[in-house]
Amino acid sequence: EQWKAGQATGRFARFRGDPGNHVAALGVIYYKHLGSAHATMNLSTLALPLWLPEVETVERAQLYIDLLAEHGGIIRGLDESHSEENQLLRDYRDFLSGRDLTAFFRFTRTYSGVIMRRLAARGPYLRQFSIPNLEILIMAHNDKLSPILHDPGFRRVAEAIRRSTVIPQYQKAKGRDTLYEIRYGLGDKLLRHAQNASEFAQELGRFMYDYNHENARKSETRKQQFRSNLTIDDVTAIVALIDDYDAPTVANLLVAFGYARDPKLGGADDHSDS
């Protein structure tokens, strides 16, 4: 924000590389009230997100500011008094201070389930990651994953997951006609089979078949179809990506993007099924 406000002039004009070049870390102290006084229970250091790309233009600076604001909104929606959400915060902290996507994928796997349960219970709204910001984050960690993120087949399958989970669940929570079945636990099911490439391909294939079958059934009985069918090309694309990378990587990215918000489909509170 300081660099952006200075329009890359003065002492901020040389802001290049990691944020750690300017601020080392944040010191964190945890107190607990023991009745008559507070006692220090923990002293730790929270490293900065060194995975952020270089800040070279004012436009990029605003892009990263928006990304961090989105993450802040997501984290503030979690309740640390609940054990599952407390663990989510721990996973996020591990991700934030490191350059390892494993912790982030642990977070997105559990977070997808929490989003669905909150919507089902009509509890406090949880924000979703947006696809453009997810792309920035993933690429900042490992730009070799770019072919996956930009593969049309990958994007269509991720959209199919979205239209089978968070979109109809949101519509149900708002009292709207969901039209399509809500597939609870889909992301977790895909990830459970991802340790074996063949099993993952079979499980994903079953989902894709059921997805197209439901489209055909609704088109016949309700004379409505708001979702595009998945194609042979999409199947071929996913299989090729598994061969080029590995099943866990493809599965984790599919779940992360499948439960994310696509700005092209509307705003955070407009899960349109059109």
C-alpha positions in Angstrom: 0.0 0.0 0.0 2.9 2.4 0.8 4.6 1.5 -2.5 1.3 2.0 -4.4 0.6 5.4 -2.7 4.1 6.6 -3.6 3.6 5.6 -7.3 6.9 3.8 -7.2 8.8 6.9 -6.3 11.3 7.8 -3.6 12.4 5.1 -1.2 9.7 2.7 -2.4 10.8 2.9 -6.0 13.3 0.1 -5.2 10.7 -2.2 -3.7 11.5 -5.3 -5.7 11.7 -9.0 -4.7 10.2 -10.5 -1.6 8.4 -8.4 1.0 10.9 -9.8 3.5 13.4 -7.4 2.0 11.6 -4.6 4.0 9.9 -6.3 6.9 11.3 -9.5 8.4 8.2 -10.8 10.2 5.5 -10.2 12.7 6.0 -11.0 16.4 3.1 -12.8 18.0 2.5 -13.1 21.7 -0.4 -15.2 23.2 -1.8 -14.4 26.6 -4.2 -16.4 28.7 -6.2 -15.0 31.6 -5.5 -17.0 34.8 -8.1 -15.3 37.0 -6.1 -12.5 38.6 -3.7 -11.8 35.8 -2.7 -12.6 32.2 0.2 -15.0 31.6 2.3 -15.3 28.5 1.6 -18.7 27.0 3.4 -18.5 23.7 5.9 -16.3 21.8 6.3 -16.9 18.1 7.2 -15.3 14.8 4.8 -15.2 11.8 6.8 -14.8 8.6 5.4 -12.7 5.8 3.9 -14.4 2.7 7.1 -14.5 0.7 5.3 -16.3 -2.1 3.8 -13.0 -3.3 5.2 -12.0 -6.7 7.3 -9.0 -7.2 5.6 -5.6 -7.0 6.6 -3.8 -10.2 3.6 -1.7 -11.2 0.8 0.2 -9.4 -1.7 -2.1 -11.1 0.0 -5.2 -9.8 0.3 -3.7 -6.3 -3.5 -3.2 -6.3 -4.0 -6.8 -7.5 -2.0 -8.1 -4.6 -3.8 -5.8 -2.1 -7.1 -7.2 -3.3 -5.8 -10.8 -3.1 -4.7 -10.3 0.6 -8.0 -8.6 1.4 -9.9 -11.6 0.0 -7.8 -13.9 2.2 -8.4 -11.7 5.2 -12.1 -11.9 4.7 -12.0 -15.7 4.4 -9.9 -16.1 7.6 -12.1 -13.7 9.6 -15.1 -15.9 8.8 -13.7 -18.8 10.7 -14.6 -19.5 14.3 -11.5 -20.8 16.2 -13.8 -22.1 19.0 -14.7 -24.9 16.7 -12.0 -27.6 16.5 -12.3 -28.1 12.7 -12.1 -24.4 12.0 -9.3 -24.0 14.5 -7.3 -26.6 12.5 -8.1 -24.7 9.4 -6.5 -21.6 10.8 -3.4 -23.6 11.8 -3.2 -25.0 8.2 -3.6 -21.5 6.8 -0.8 -20.1 9.0 1.5 -22.9 7.9 0.7 -22.0 4.3 1.0 -18.2 4.8 4.6 -18.4 6.1 5.9 -21.0 3.8 6.2 -21.7 0.1 4.6 -25.1 0.2 1.2 -25.6 -1.4 0.6 -28.8 0.6 -0.7 -26.8 3.6 -2.9 -24.7 1.3 -4.4 -27.8 -0.3 -5.1 -29.1 3.2 -6.9 -25.9 3.9 -9.0 -25.8 0.7 -10.0 -29.5 1.2 -11.5 -28.9 4.6 -12.7 -25.4 3.8 -14.8 -26.7 0.9 -16.7 -28.9 3.4 -17.2 -26.1 5.9 -18.6 -23.8 3.2 -21.2 -26.5 2.2 -22.2 -27.1 5.8 -22.5 -23.4 6.6 -24.8 -23.0 3.6 -26.8 -26.1 4.5 -27.3 -24.8 8.0 -27.9 -21.3 6.7 -25.3 -20.1 9.1 -22.9 -17.1 8.8 -21.8 -16.7 5.2 -18.3 -17.8 4.3 -16.4 -16.1 1.5 -14.9 -18.2 -1.3 -11.6 -17.8 -3.0 -12.0 -16.2 -6.4 -10.5 -17.9 -9.5 -8.3 -15.0 -10.6 -6.7 -14.7 -7.1 -6.3 -18.5 -6.9 -4.4 -18.3 -10.2 -2.1 -15.6 -8.9 -1.4 -17.7 -5.7 -0.8 -21.0 -7.5 1.5 -19.4 -10.1 3.4 -17.5 -7.4 4.2 -20.9 -5.8 4.8 -23.0 -8.8 4.6 -21.5 -12.3 5.1 -25.0 -13.8 1.4 -25.6 -12.9 0.3 -23.0 -15.5 -0.6 -25.7 -18.2 -3.1 -27.2 -15.7 -4.7 -23.9 -14.8 -5.2 -22.8 -18.4 -6.3 -26.1 -19.8 -9.9 -25.8 -21.2 -10.8 -29.3 -20.0 -9.5 -28.6 -16.5 -11.6 -25.4 -16.4 -14.7 -27.1 -17.6 -14.5 -30.0 -15.1 -13.8 -27.5 -12.3 -16.9 -25.6 -13.3 -18.9 -28.8 -13.3 -17.8 -29.4 -9.7 -18.9 -25.8 -8.9 -22.3 -26.3 -10.5 -22.8 -29.5 -8.6 -21.8 -28.2 -5.1 -21.6 -24.6 -4.0 -23.9 -23.1 -6.6 -26.9 -25.4 -6.0 -26.2 -25.3 -2.2 -26.3 -21.6 -2.2 -29.5 -21.5 -4.2 -31.1 -23.9 -1.7 -30.0 -21.8 1.2 -31.7 -18.8 -0.5 -34.9 -20.8 -1.0 -34.5 -21.1 -4.8 -35.2 -24.0 -7.1 -31.9 -25.9 -7.3 -32.9 -28.0 -10.3 -29.7 -30.0 -10.0 -28.7 -32.5 -7.2 -26.3 -31.2 -4.6 -23.3 -33.5 -4.4 -22.2 -33.4 -0.8 -18.7 -34.6 -0.1 -17.7 -34.6 -3.8 -14.4 -32.8 -3.3 -13.4 -35.1 -0.4 -14.4 -38.2 -2.4 -12.2 -37.2 -5.3 -9.2 -36.5 -3.0 -9.6 -39.8 -1.2 -9.1 -41.6 -4.5 -6.3 -39.3 -5.7 -3.5 -41.4 -4.2 -4.0 -43.8 -7.1 -4.1 -42.4 -10.6 -6.3 -45.1 -11.9 -8.8 -44.9 -9.0 -9.0 -41.2 -9.3 -9.6 -41.3 -13.0 -12.4 -43.8 -12.5 -14.0 -41.7 -9.7 -13.8 -38.6 -11.7 -15.2 -40.5 -14.7 -18.2 -41.6 -12.6 -18.9 -38.0 -11.6 -18.7 -36.8 -15.2 -21.0 -39.5 -16.4 -23.6 -38.7 -13.6 -23.2 -35.0 -14.4 -24.1 -35.5 -18.1 -26.8 -38.0 -17.3 -28.5 -35.5 -14.9 -28.3 -32.8 -17.6 -30.1 -35.1 -20.0 -32.7 -36.1 -17.5 -33.5 -32.5 -16.5 -33.6 -31.5 -20.1 -36.2 -34.2 -20.8 -38.4 -33.9 -17.7 -38.1 -30.2 -16.9 -37.3 -28.9 -20.4 -34.4 -27.0 -18.8 -30.7 -27.3 -18.9 -28.4 -24.6 -17.5 -25.2 -26.6 -17.6 -23.0 -27.5 -20.5 -22.2 -31.2 -20.9 -18.7 -32.5 -20.3 -17.1 -34.0 -23.4 -14.7 -36.6 -24.5 -12.1 -33.9 -25.0 -12.5 -32.9 -21.3 -11.9 -36.5 -20.2 -8.8 -36.7 -22.5 -7.5 -33.5 -21.1 -7.7 -34.6 -17.5 -6.1 -38.0 -18.2 -3.2 -36.2 -20.0 -2.7 -33.8 -17.1 -2.6 -36.8 -14.7 0.1 -38.4 -16.9 2.1 -35.1 -17.2 1.9 -34.3 -13.5 0.3 -36.6 -10.9 -3.2 -37.4 -9.7 -2.9 -35.6 -6.2 -1.8 -32.4 -7.9 -4.7 -32.4 -10.4 -7.2 -33.5 -7.8 -6.2 -30.8 -5.3 -6.3 -28.1 -8.0 -9.7 -29.3 -9.2 -11.2 -29.1 -5.7 -9.6 -25.7 -5.0 -11.0 -24.3 -8.2 -14.2 -26.2 -8.1 -15.2 -24.7 -4.8 -14.0 -21.2 -5.8 -16.0 -18.3 -7.0 -16.0 -17.5 -10.7 -16.6 -13.7 -11.2 -17.9 -14.5 -14.7 -20.9 -16.2 -13.1 -21.7 -13.3 -10.8 -20.6 -11.7 -7.6 -20.0 -13.4 -4.3 -23.7 -13.3 -3.4 -25.0 -14.1 -6.9 -24.5 -17.8 -7.5 -26.5 -17.8 -10.7 -27.2 -21.1 -12.4 -27.5 -19.5 -15.8 
